[in-house]
Amino acid sequence: MEEVPDTGPGVLSSQSQNEDATGGHDGNERHIAALVLARGGSKGIPQKNIKLLAGVPLIGWVLRAAVDSGMFHSVWVSTDHHDIGEVAKAWGATVHRRSPEASRDSSSSLEAIQEFARLHPEVDVICSVQATAPCLHPFHVREAVEMITLRGRDSVFAVVRRHHFRWREVKEGSGEATTTPLNVDPAKRPRRQDWDGELCENGSFYFATRDLVLNGGSLQGGKVAYYEMLPEYSVDIDVDIDWPVAEQRVLRYGYFGRDDEPKAVRLLLCKLSGCLTDGRLTVSASGEEAVSISTRDTAGLRMLKAEGLKVVLLTSSSSEEEEEPMSKALCDAVAQRTGCPVRQSRADVEESDLDWAEVAYMGSDELDAERLSLAGLSAVPLDAPPAAVNAAKYRCRRAAGAGAVREFAEHILFLRKKQAKKSQTEQERINRFQTTIRKKNQS
């Protein structure tokens, strides 16, 4: 097995990190397919592959990166579970229905990939993307594909650099009296800055040619190369305790989509009924209408306005149909309470210079699906129907009328701060890349 290192820590150039995916396939037109293995019987975390991570199904994070990379002729999810298949289709993938033989607890990932390869002879290169790699970005995929298509590698896999001192395990009852170091001399322990560390597989992806998968029986062989990813993009999700850590990591380093330019968001359009309220409209004996609004949600709206965002509350999803008729007196009362204008439809957007990339939209119904898809940022409450959930970019952990609007407001502000720090982060990454190159040249 020939080992061919990549030229840097997941970075070929600063330009490649900043560009959104614009497409581009192998000049030889080999069919390159992304394949996500997502069996339904997860033992560590039940239904892990479609469990919400930071408002997005776990599998959605990697599918979004794969689709937006523009490097694949097809993107597939191999699964034996109906619900996983439906989520996969909602995020742009085609479903490969895995056979019972490849879905057993004892079945290996290689067996599932080989089954896919046999049933899809048109595929020349397979990229097995792990669903548990939610910090995958399109630039990772593009640069790894280039190693296959432009540098002639047969297989490429992702690694991360670790600085861990390892020791040999002494099993109980083995009769061994002591352990020994595996990668360190205890008498000469190096400082971290003086030690390059070791490259460890992080499981984010494995590229391999069809011939290697079927005839070589492996995902790593032939002219093999590693692709080094920075530690912030390496996430392990195996047991419940990993979940909150992964959620914080993905909020900071995850890929939120091509249209994710939170700094440009200038307006929040929020459905009144089903988002700011729980959808119930009470009427007194005297005919007075009333709705219940959480103070957490109104505080969230104030937070957005304090940051210069305009907020408009909508009583319906479209200008053609008003789903939840509300009296003018009640609309005026809500406007006074929240400090936000209440409108029947999205006319405010159509009458301004804003486009949908500059709009954050919060809806709660199937009729909201189009706007949820169009908006630069979009969200639904926890109790929204599937059609709205699948169209939204974020699903709140809280229900309508119970803090969902506040949660989305915090999400918007977090992304704005993230965008503001983006230039600084990119420069730090470039500096680390240059430092690594200097060390390699000096060694």
Secondary structure, DSSP 8 states (H G I E B T S, - for coil): -EEE--SSSS-S-HHHHHS-------TT---EEEEEE--S--SSSTTGGGSEETTEEHHHHHHHHHHHH---SEEEEEES-HHHHHHHHHTT-EEEE--GGGSSTT--HHHHHHHHHHH-TT-SEEEEE-TT-TT--HHHHHHHHHHHHTS--SEEEEEEEE----B----TTS------BSS--GGG---GGG---EEEEEEEEEEEEHHHHHTS--SS-SEEEEEEE-GGG----SSTTHHHHHHHHHHHH----TT--GGG--EEEEETBTTTB-S--EE-TTS-EE----HHHHHHHHHHHHTT-EEEEESSSSSS--SS---HHHHHHHHHHHTS-EESSSHHHHTSS--GGGEEEE--SGGGHHHHHHSSEEEE-TT--HHHHHH-SEE-SS-TTTTHHHHHHHHHHHHHHHHHTHHHHHHHHHHHHHHHHHHHHH-
